[in-house]
């Protein structure tokens, strides 16, 4: 069976918009309380992508930053893709990685053997045939 790998790149502005929308959905008063924010993204020593929304002009008593793990970002990103009708395969192995300043959602599809392996930053259906592609690090 053929294997397919998709790369969907999101600009920092798009990522910031997605995270801000999620914060507003969780707390409608968040935007007024936070003011203008900037996005910081990095790869943690564990290899997982992390992000923070940091107020540009911190106010006294205000929270210093709002942090998101790769699992948080992936969940928010998948919800946004579904809401915007971006077609995503249900059983594809999805993972996040930074490519330059952009956030890349990598989706691998192919022959599925076994159940899902769930980690903080990714959901993967085991497929030994994809091992050479998945070993690639950006």
N, CA and C atoms as an extended XYZ file, in Angstrom:
414
Properties=species:S:1:pos:R:3:atomname:S:1:resname:S:1:resid:I:1 pbc="F F F"
N         0.842       -1.179        0.000 N   UNK     1
C         0.000        0.000        0.000 CA  UNK     1
C         0.893        1.250        0.000 C   UNK     1
N         0.551        2.259       -0.782 N   UNK     2
C         1.376        3.469       -0.829 CA  UNK     2
C         1.318        4.243        0.488 C   UNK     2
N         2.384        4.959        0.743 N   UNK     3
C         2.470        5.810        1.927 CA  UNK     3
C         2.331        7.251        1.461 C   UNK     3
N         1.751        8.075        2.307 N   UNK     4
C         1.600        9.496        1.978 CA  UNK     4
C         1.991       10.317        3.190 C   UNK     4
N         2.720       11.385        2.952 N   UNK     5
C         3.090       12.311        4.020 CA  UNK     5
C         2.663       13.699        3.580 C   UNK     5
N         1.907       14.387        4.434 N   UNK     6
C         1.465       15.755        4.153 CA  UNK     6
C         2.117       16.690        5.160 C   UNK     6
N         2.501       17.856        4.658 N   UNK     7
C         3.043       18.900        5.525 CA  UNK     7
C         2.137       20.115        5.382 C   UNK     7
N         1.579       20.569        6.488 N   UNK     8
C         0.754       21.770        6.477 CA  UNK     8
C         1.457       22.787        7.357 C   UNK     8
N         1.895       23.890        6.745 N   UNK     9
C         2.631       24.910        7.479 CA  UNK     9
C         1.691       26.028        7.922 C   UNK     9
N         1.859       26.435        9.168 N   UNK    10
C         1.087       27.539        9.729 CA  UNK    10
C         2.071       28.641       10.109 C   UNK    10
N         1.792       29.846        9.664 N   UNK    11
C         2.660       30.982        9.981 CA  UNK    11
C         2.513       31.314       11.467 C   UNK    11
N         3.484       32.032       12.037 N   UNK    12
C         3.350       32.434       13.443 CA  UNK    12
C         2.065       33.230       13.704 C   UNK    12
N         1.667       34.048       12.742 N   UNK    13
C         0.437       34.826       12.895 CA  UNK    13
C        -0.789       33.917       12.980 C   UNK    13
N        -0.813       32.876       12.133 N   UNK    14
C        -1.933       31.931       12.167 CA  UNK    14
C        -1.960       31.155       13.480 C   UNK    14
N        -0.790       30.754       13.971 N   UNK    15
C        -0.719       30.021       15.241 CA  UNK    15
C        -1.193       30.919       16.379 C   UNK    15
N        -0.742       32.167       16.386 N   UNK    16
C        -1.149       33.094       17.439 CA  UNK    16
C        -2.662       33.313       17.405 C   UNK    16
N        -3.213       33.445       16.209 N   UNK    17
C        -4.659       33.619       16.066 CA  UNK    17
C        -5.415       32.399       16.601 C   UNK    17
N        -4.935       31.188       16.279 N   UNK    18
C        -5.588       29.962       16.767 CA  UNK    18
C        -5.565       29.885       18.290 C   UNK    18
N        -4.396       30.164       18.882 N   UNK    19
C        -4.262       30.086       20.338 CA  UNK    19
C        -5.105       31.169       21.014 C   UNK    19
N        -5.114       32.366       20.442 N   UNK    20
C        -5.919       33.448       21.015 CA  UNK    20
C        -7.410       33.118       20.942 C   UNK    20
N        -7.853       32.552       19.812 N   UNK    21
C        -9.257       32.148       19.686 CA  UNK    21
C        -9.620       31.110       20.736 C   UNK    21
N        -8.731       30.168       20.974 N   UNK    22
C        -8.981       29.136       21.989 CA  UNK    22
C        -9.074       29.762       23.376 C   UNK    22
N        -8.205       30.733       23.660 N   UNK    23
C        -8.251       31.405       24.964 CA  UNK    23
C        -9.545       32.194       25.123 C   UNK    23
N        -9.994       32.844       24.054 N   UNK    24
C       -11.243       33.617       24.103 CA  UNK    24
C       -12.434       32.687       24.294 C   UNK    24
N       -12.410       31.521       23.649 N   UNK    25
C       -13.498       30.546       23.845 CA  UNK    25
C       -13.533       30.044       25.283 C   UNK    25
N       -12.352       29.838       25.862 N   UNK    26
C       -12.270       29.344       27.247 CA  UNK    26
C       -12.642       30.432       28.250 C   UNK    26
N       -12.274       31.688       27.955 N   UNK    27
C       -12.525       32.812       28.856 CA  UNK    27
C       -12.821       34.040       28.010 C   UNK    27
N       -14.107       34.382       27.806 N   UNK    28
C       -14.457       35.512       26.935 CA  UNK    28
C       -13.803       36.844       27.332 C   UNK    28
N       -13.427       37.021       28.582 N   UNK    29
C       -12.785       38.256       29.010 CA  UNK    29
C       -11.277       38.237       28.872 C   UNK    29
N       -10.741       37.142       28.341 N   UNK    30
C        -9.284       36.997       28.246 CA  UNK    30
C        -8.642       38.098       27.418 C   UNK    30
N        -9.193       38.411       26.252 N   UNK    31
C        -8.566       39.373       25.348 CA  UNK    31
C        -8.466       40.753       25.991 C   UNK    31
N        -9.517       41.186       26.672 N   UNK    32
C        -9.489       42.494       27.334 CA  UNK    32
C        -8.469       42.502       28.470 C   UNK    32
N        -8.373       41.398       29.193 N   UNK    33
C        -7.441       41.315       30.324 CA  UNK    33
C        -5.992       41.189       29.851 C   UNK    33
N        -5.766       40.468       28.756 N   UNK    34
C        -4.399       40.216       28.283 CA  UNK    34
C        -3.845       41.372       27.469 C   UNK    34
N        -4.697       42.067       26.732 N   UNK    35
C        -4.208       43.117       25.845 CA  UNK    35
C        -3.477       42.513       24.654 C   UNK    35
N        -2.547       43.264       24.108 N   UNK    36
C        -1.749       42.784       22.970 CA  UNK    36
C        -0.772       41.715       23.471 C   UNK    36
N        -0.672       40.627       22.707 N   UNK    37
C         0.245       39.551       23.080 CA  UNK    37
C         1.165       39.231       21.915 C   UNK    37
N         2.305       38.604       22.226 N   UNK    38
C         3.201       38.097       21.192 CA  UNK    38
C         3.318       36.585       21.380 C   UNK    38
N         3.720       35.907       20.335 N   UNK    39
C         3.857       34.452       20.361 CA  UNK    39
C         5.318       34.077       20.428 C   UNK    39
N         5.657       33.193       21.353 N   UNK    40
C         6.982       32.579       21.427 CA  UNK    40
C         6.795       31.083       21.198 C   UNK    40
N         7.529       30.510       20.235 N   UNK    41
C         7.485       29.068       19.993 CA  UNK    41
C         8.902       28.527       20.042 C   UNK    41
N         9.036       27.308       20.549 N   UNK    42
C        10.344       26.668       20.634 CA  UNK    42
C        10.158       25.167       20.684 C   UNK    42
N        11.261       24.461       20.517 N   UNK    43
C        11.272       23.011       20.686 CA  UNK    43
C        11.932       22.724       22.026 C   UNK    43
N        11.219       22.046       22.897 N   UNK    44
C        11.729       21.700       24.224 CA  UNK    44
C        12.812       20.620       24.086 C   UNK    44
N        13.638       20.432       25.122 N   UNK    45
C        14.653       19.371       25.079 CA  UNK    45
C        14.056       17.987       24.799 C   UNK    45
N        12.798       17.789       25.181 N   UNK    46
C        12.137       16.506       24.932 CA  UNK    46
C        11.782       16.310       23.463 C   UNK    46
N        11.887       17.397       22.664 N   UNK    47
C        11.552       17.315       21.247 CA  UNK    47
C        10.169       17.830       20.932 C   UNK    47
N         9.386       18.119       21.959 N   UNK    48
C         8.029       18.582       21.718 CA  UNK    48
C         8.010       20.099       21.519 C   UNK    48
N         7.087       20.547       20.674 N   UNK    49
C         6.922       21.971       20.415 CA  UNK    49
C         6.137       22.584       21.568 C   UNK    49
N         6.587       23.736       22.038 N   UNK    50
C         5.875       24.468       23.080 CA  UNK    50
C         5.657       25.896       22.591 C   UNK    50
N         4.635       26.534       23.112 N   UNK    51
C         4.332       27.913       22.722 CA  UNK    51
C         3.865       28.686       23.943 C   UNK    51
N         4.084       29.994       23.883 N   UNK    52
C         3.613       30.884       24.944 CA  UNK    52
C         3.036       32.136       24.312 C   UNK    52
N         1.941       32.621       24.885 N   UNK    53
C         1.423       33.930       24.542 CA  UNK    53
C         1.860       34.854       25.666 C   UNK    53
N         2.629       35.877       25.326 N   UNK    54
C         3.218       36.778       26.316 CA  UNK    54
C         2.658       38.179       26.101 C   UNK    54
N         2.110       38.817       27.159 N   UNK    55
C         1.608       40.194       27.006 CA  UNK    55
C         2.756       41.128       26.607 C   UNK    55
N         2.493       42.011       25.634 N   UNK    56
C         3.533       42.936       25.186 CA  UNK    56
C         3.791       44.038       26.208 C   UNK    56
N         2.750       44.432       26.919 N   UNK    57
C         2.899       45.439       27.978 CA  UNK    57
C         2.308       44.850       29.255 C   UNK    57
N         3.112       44.076       29.994 N   UNK    58
C         2.589       43.441       31.210 CA  UNK    58
C         2.088       44.486       32.207 C   UNK    58
N         0.933       44.186       32.776 N   UNK    59
C         0.369       45.054       33.800 CA  UNK    59
C         0.640       44.462       35.163 C   UNK    59
N         0.641       45.297       36.151 N   UNK    60
C         0.879       44.833       37.515 CA  UNK    60
C        -0.194       43.821       37.918 C   UNK    60
N         0.245       42.705       38.458 N   UNK    61
C        -0.688       41.660       38.884 CA  UNK    61
C        -1.190       40.786       37.747 C   UNK    61
N        -0.759       41.079       36.524 N   UNK    62
C        -1.191       40.294       35.370 CA  UNK    62
C        -0.316       39.058       35.230 C   UNK    62
N        -0.878       38.026       34.688 N   UNK    63
C        -0.139       36.794       34.436 CA  UNK    63
C         1.000       37.073       33.456 C   UNK    63
N         2.158       36.472       33.686 N   UNK    64
C         3.339       36.729       32.858 CA  UNK    64
C         3.206       36.138       31.454 C   UNK    64
N         2.573       34.953       31.330 N   UNK    65
C         2.430       34.304       30.020 CA  UNK    65
C         1.442       33.151       30.135 C   UNK    65
N         0.922       32.727       28.997 N   UNK    66
C         0.052       31.550       28.918 CA  UNK    66
C         0.797       30.523       28.088 C   UNK    66
N         1.086       29.370       28.677 N   UNK    67
C         1.880       28.337       28.012 CA  UNK    67
C         1.001       27.236       27.448 C   UNK    67
N         1.459       26.668       26.333 N   UNK    68
C         0.741       25.592       25.650 CA  UNK    68
C         1.722       24.468       25.339 C   UNK    68
N         1.352       23.248       25.695 N   UNK    69
C         2.158       22.085       25.341 CA  UNK    69
C         1.821       21.680       23.908 C   UNK    69
N         2.596       20.768       23.358 N   UNK    70
C         2.326       20.286       22.004 CA  UNK    70
C         0.943       19.653       21.918 C   UNK    70
N         0.538       18.953       22.972 N   UNK    71
C        -0.800       18.351       22.989 CA  UNK    71
C        -1.893       19.400       22.921 C   UNK    71
N        -1.708       20.495       23.663 N   UNK    72
C        -2.672       21.602       23.624 CA  UNK    72
C        -2.736       22.208       22.226 C   UNK    72
N        -1.556       22.482       21.670 N   UNK    73
C        -1.477       23.116       20.352 CA  UNK    73
C        -2.104       22.212       19.299 C   UNK    73
N        -1.787       20.919       19.346 N   UNK    74
C        -2.319       19.978       18.364 CA  UNK    74
C        -3.842       19.917       18.447 C   UNK    74
N        -4.393       19.857       19.652 N   UNK    75
C        -5.849       19.807       19.813 CA  UNK    75
C        -6.508       21.073       19.257 C   UNK    75
N        -5.933       22.224       19.579 N   UNK    76
C        -6.475       23.498       19.091 CA  UNK    76
C        -6.373       23.572       17.573 C   UNK    76
N        -5.232       23.128       17.034 N   UNK    77
C        -5.008       23.169       15.593 CA  UNK    77
C        -5.992       22.256       14.855 C   UNK    77
N        -6.219       21.057       15.379 N   UNK    78
C        -7.152       20.127       14.727 CA  UNK    78
C        -8.576       20.673       14.760 C   UNK    78
N        -8.976       21.275       15.877 N   UNK    79
C       -10.307       21.880       15.962 CA  UNK    79
C       -10.446       23.017       14.957 C   UNK    79
N        -9.409       23.836       14.830 N   UNK    80
C        -9.434       24.945       13.880 CA  UNK    80
C        -9.513       24.436       12.448 C   UNK    80
N        -8.744       23.397       12.130 N   UNK    81
C        -8.784       22.810       10.788 CA  UNK    81
C       -10.178       22.276       10.469 C   UNK    81
N       -10.780       21.605       11.421 N   UNK    82
C       -12.135       21.075       11.201 CA  UNK    82
C       -13.141       22.209       11.021 C   UNK    82
N       -13.022       23.240       11.856 N   UNK    83
C       -13.936       24.383       11.781 CA  UNK    83
C       -13.800       25.093       10.430 C   UNK    83
N       -12.589       25.137        9.883 N   UNK    84
C       -12.346       25.792        8.590 CA  UNK    84
C       -12.410       24.825        7.411 C   UNK    84
N       -12.874       23.604        7.681 N   UNK    85
C       -13.079       22.570        6.665 CA  UNK    85
C       -11.816       22.196        5.894 C   UNK    85
N       -10.708       22.177        6.612 N   UNK    86
C        -9.463       21.671        6.038 CA  UNK    86
C        -9.505       20.155        6.160 C   UNK    86
N        -9.467       19.404        5.081 N   UNK    87
C        -9.588       17.949        5.179 CA  UNK    87
C        -8.348       17.321        5.827 C   UNK    87
N        -8.582       16.565        6.883 N   UNK    88
C        -7.506       15.857        7.571 CA  UNK    88
C        -7.893       14.387        7.701 C   UNK    88
N        -6.977       13.483        7.431 N   UNK    89
C        -7.294       12.055        7.588 CA  UNK    89
C        -7.444       11.702        9.065 C   UNK    89
N        -8.462       10.955        9.373 N   UNK    90
C        -8.756       10.588       10.755 CA  UNK    90
C        -7.652        9.725       11.358 C   UNK    90
N        -7.175        8.730       10.618 N   UNK    91
C        -6.232        7.773       11.183 CA  UNK    91
C        -4.773        8.076       10.855 C   UNK    91
N        -4.498        9.224       10.311 N   UNK    92
C        -3.113        9.575       10.007 CA  UNK    92
C        -2.340        9.896       11.282 C   UNK    92
N        -1.045        9.631       11.262 N   UNK    93
C        -0.153        9.964       12.372 CA  UNK    93
C         0.127       11.464       12.282 C   UNK    93
N        -0.236       12.203       13.307 N   UNK    94
C        -0.101       13.650       13.301 CA  UNK    94
C         0.950       14.070       14.323 C   UNK    94
N         1.857       14.946       13.885 N   UNK    95
C         2.849       15.457       14.823 CA  UNK    95
C         3.186       16.896       14.451 C   UNK    95
N         3.684       17.622       15.438 N   UNK    96
C         4.052       19.023       15.260 CA  UNK    96
C         5.566       19.165       15.292 C   UNK    96
N         6.077       20.070       14.466 N   UNK    97
C         7.485       20.414       14.525 CA  UNK    97
C         7.651       21.825       13.970 C   UNK    97
N         8.702       22.487       14.400 N   UNK    98
C         8.999       23.813       13.886 CA  UNK    98
C         9.816       23.688       12.614 C   UNK    98
N         9.459       24.467       11.609 N   UNK    99
C        10.223       24.563       10.364 CA  UNK    99
C        10.478       26.040       10.136 C   UNK    99
N        11.662       26.474       10.514 N   UNK   100
C        11.959       27.898       10.467 CA  UNK   100
C        11.101       28.611       11.502 C   UNK   100
N        10.374       29.619       11.075 N   UNK   101
C         9.487       30.329       12.004 CA  UNK   101
C         8.074       29.766       11.975 C   UNK   101
N         7.804       28.833       11.075 N   UNK   102
C         6.458       28.268       10.937 CA  UNK   102
C         6.293       26.996       11.761 C   UNK   102
N         5.043       26.696       12.068 N   UNK   103
C         4.704       25.456       12.763 CA  UNK   103
C         4.165       24.490       11.723 C   UNK   103
N         4.748       23.303       11.668 N   UNK   104
C         4.384       22.311       10.659 CA  UNK   104
C         3.583       21.184       11.295 C   UNK   104
N         2.425       20.920       10.740 N   UNK   105
C         1.634       19.748       11.103 CA  UNK   105
C         1.969       18.693       10.065 C   UNK   105
N         2.631       17.619       10.487 N   UNK   106
C         3.022       16.532        9.596 CA  UNK   106
C         2.037       15.397        9.785 C   UNK   106
N         1.461       14.950        8.684 N   UNK   107
C         0.487       13.854        8.728 CA  UNK   107
C         1.003       12.735        7.840 C   UNK   107
N         1.190       11.552        8.422 N   UNK   108
C         1.659       10.381        7.680 CA  UNK   108
C         0.522        9.386        7.587 C   UNK   108
N         0.316        8.866        6.392 N   UNK   109
C        -0.750        7.886        6.181 CA  UNK   109
C        -0.205        6.699        5.409 C   UNK   109
N        -0.807        5.583        5.610 N   UNK   110
C        -0.397        4.385        4.886 CA  UNK   110
C        -0.998        3.174        5.540 C   UNK   110
N        -0.322        2.075        5.390 N   UNK   111
C        -0.767        0.813        5.957 CA  UNK   111
C        -0.767        0.891        7.484 C   UNK   111
N        -1.875        0.553        8.099 N   UNK   112
C        -2.000        0.644        9.550 CA  UNK   112
C        -1.946       -0.742       10.157 C   UNK   112
N        -1.024       -0.921       11.098 N   UNK   113
C        -0.923       -2.188       11.809 CA  UNK   113
C        -0.956       -1.879       13.291 C   UNK   113
N        -1.961       -2.320       13.967 N   UNK   114
C        -2.057       -2.105       15.406 CA  UNK   114
C        -2.889       -0.890       15.748 C   UNK   114
N        -3.079       -0.695       17.048 N   UNK   115
C        -3.874        0.409       17.551 CA  UNK   115
C        -3.069        1.674       17.671 C   UNK   115
N        -3.727        2.733       18.122 N   UNK   116
C        -3.026        4.012       18.213 CA  UNK   116
C        -2.060        4.066       19.388 C   UNK   116
N        -0.956        4.782       19.181 N   UNK   117
C        -0.014        5.081       20.243 CA  UNK   117
C        -0.217        6.562       20.551 C   UNK   117
N        -0.602        6.885       21.784 N   UNK   118
C        -0.923        8.265       22.130 CA  UNK   118
C         0.169        8.825       23.024 C   UNK   118
N         0.742        9.954       22.602 N   UNK   119
C         1.747       10.661       23.385 CA  UNK   119
C         1.261       12.094       23.559 C   UNK   119
N         1.951       12.862       24.365 N   UNK   120
C         1.536       14.240       24.602 CA  UNK   120
C         1.449       15.058       23.325 C   UNK   120
N         2.420       14.932       22.442 N   UNK   121
C         2.456       15.799       21.293 CA  UNK   121
C         1.971       15.154       20.004 C   UNK   121
N         1.611       13.882       20.024 N   UNK   122
C         1.212       13.246       18.783 CA  UNK   122
C         0.325       12.032       19.012 C   UNK   122
N        -0.445       11.698       18.006 N   UNK   123
C        -1.238       10.478       17.973 CA  UNK   123
C        -0.743        9.713       16.754 C   UNK   123
N        -0.321        8.474       16.949 N   UNK   124
C         0.268        7.733       15.840 CA  UNK   124
C        -0.330        6.328       15.782 C   UNK   124
N        -0.693        5.922       14.578 N   UNK   125
C        -1.071        4.540       14.338 CA  UNK   125
C         0.189        3.839       13.862 C   UNK   125
N         0.594        2.796       14.558 N   UNK   126
C         1.867        2.135       14.299 CA  UNK   126
C         1.924        1.555       12.889 C   UNK   126
N         2.977        1.863       12.182 N   UNK   127
C         3.197        1.344       10.841 CA  UNK   127
C         4.696        1.281       10.597 C   UNK   127
N         5.292        0.098       10.719 N   UNK   128
C         6.740       -0.024       10.553 CA  UNK   128
C         7.233        0.442        9.191 C   UNK   128
N         6.401        0.394        8.175 N   UNK   129
C         6.805        0.820        6.841 CA  UNK   129
C         7.112        2.301        6.752 C   UNK   129
N         6.603        3.089        7.688 N   UNK   130
C         6.848        4.527        7.670 CA  UNK   130
C         8.065        4.928        8.479 C   UNK   130
N         8.721        3.984        9.136 N   UNK   131
C         9.846        4.286       10.026 CA  UNK   131
C        10.919        5.166        9.359 C   UNK   131
N        11.337        4.899        8.110 N   UNK   132
C        12.368        5.764        7.513 CA  UNK   132
C        11.908        7.214        7.361 C   UNK   132
N        10.633        7.424        7.027 N   UNK   133
C        10.121        8.789        6.881 CA  UNK   133
C         9.988        9.475        8.227 C   UNK   133
N         9.539        8.718        9.236 N   UNK   134
C         9.321        9.301       10.561 CA  UNK   134
C        10.634        9.580       11.282 C   UNK   134
N        11.711        8.947       10.851 N   UNK   135
C        13.012        9.150       11.498 CA  UNK   135
C        13.590       10.515       11.132 C   UNK   135
N        13.054       11.142       10.101 N   UNK   136
C        13.524       12.452        9.652 CA  UNK   136
C        13.249       13.486       10.742 C   UNK   136
N        14.231       14.288       11.018 N   UNK   137
C        14.079       15.389       11.973 CA  UNK   137
C        14.422       16.667       11.251 C   UNK   137
N        13.497       17.676       11.339 N   UNK   138
C        13.674       18.932       10.611 CA  UNK   138
C        14.641       19.833       11.157 C   UNK   138
